[in-house]
Amino acid sequence: MNAQYFEDLAIGQSASFAKTVTEADILMFSAVSGDTNPVHIDAEFAATTLFKERVAHGMLSAGLISTVLGTRLPGPGSIYLSQSLRFRAPVRIGATVRATVTITALDPEKKHVTLATVCTVAGKKVIDGEAVVLVQGRPA
């Protein structure tokens, strides 16, 4: 897990992280976030919804974007400044979510990096958006 300096980055660079969502992940996320919406934790209730079964919290999947930004690209030391998200499809228990970030713009003056952010399940987009992070410049 090596930090990258702003000067090491280029438009088009990309990195990913994948995780299979388990029931335990959903229950732990509910406990940590306080989001106890029954569509996530109550199978009987979820069966009455348009999803017909429990689904993961959207922010649980979106959190994987933070994993990529903080550990892969740009990596350790980068500071998350903003994130837009569009939730496109539900994520079900047992699905493997792949979060991918791709650099789309670099602002050398501010050391800001703009990245397209996408989460997919079996190649289908479940979340998309855009992040801006601050990345340290190479020491003089």
N, C-alpha and C positions, 0 to 999 in steps of 0.2 A: 504494500500500500504506500506508494510514493506520491508525494505532493508534486503537482506540476505548476510551474510558474506561468504567468500570463504569456510570456514570450515563447513558451513551448507549444502553445495552442494554435490550431488552424481551423478555419471554417471547413466543415465536412467531417471533422473527427467525431467518432461515435463510440459509445460504450453501453453495455447492457448488464442487467442482473435479473435472474429468474428465481421465483419461489412458488412452490405449491402451497395453496391456501388450505389450512386444516381447520377443523372445528375448534381446536385449542387456540389457534390464532385469532379466530373471531371472538371467542369468549374472553381472551386476554385483552384484545383491543377494546371490547365493550367495557371491561373493568377499568382499563387505563383511561379511556376517553370519557367514560360516563354515558356513552351512547348505547342505551339499552332498547333501542327500537326493536320491537318484537319481530320484524321482518328478518332480523339478523340472528335472533337467539331462540325464537319460539316456532318450532316446526308446524304446530297446529295453526297458529296465526298466519304464518307465511304461506301455508297452503291456500288461504283465502285471498291472497294477493295476485296481482298479474304475473308474478314470478313463479307461483305455485310451489315454491320451496324456499328454504332459507338462502340468503345471499350474503356475501361479505360486504362490509362497510366500504363505500367508495374510497374513503380516505385511507383505508388499510392498503388497498392496491396503490393509491397515489403515493403513499409513504415509501414505496419501493423506488420511486423517482429520487427521493432524498438519499436513499442508499447509493444509487449510482453517482449522484453529484458529490456526495461526501467521501466515497471510497474509491471511485474509479475515474470519473471525468467531471470536473477538473481534479477532484480528489481531496485528500485531507487538507484542511486549512481554508478551503473555499467557503464563502459565506453566502447563504441563500438569501436573496433580496426580494424576489417576488416569484409567484407562480400563478398562471391561469390554468383552469382545468375544465374540460368538457367530458362528462360521463356519458359514454356511448352505449354501453351494454352492461348487464349484471355479471358479477363474478360469483360462481358457485363453489361450494366446498369441493375440494379435490382438483380444482382447476390450477394450472400453472400459469402464473402471470409473469410476463417478461416486460420489464421497464427498460426503455431505450432512450438515450439522450443523444442529440446531434447538435454540434455547434453550428449556429446559423449567422452569428454576427459577433464581432469583437470591437470593443471601444477602448483603444489604447490609453486615451486620456484618463478615463475613469477606472480602467482595469475591469470593466464589466464584460461578462460573457453571456450572450443570449443563446439559449438552446431550445430546440424543438423537443418536446417530451411526449412519449407515447407508451402506453401499456397495452399489450396484446395478450389474448388467450387463443392458442391454436391458430395464430396468424390473424385473428380478428381483433380489430381495434376496440378496446373497452374504455380507454381514456386517452385524450390528447390535450395538448396545451403547450405552454411556453414558460420557461424559467429564465430568470436573470440571476447570475451569481457574481460576486466580487472575488477576484483571484489576485493573490499577492504577486507583485513583480519580482523579477530576479534581483537579488541583492547586488548593490554596486560594488 
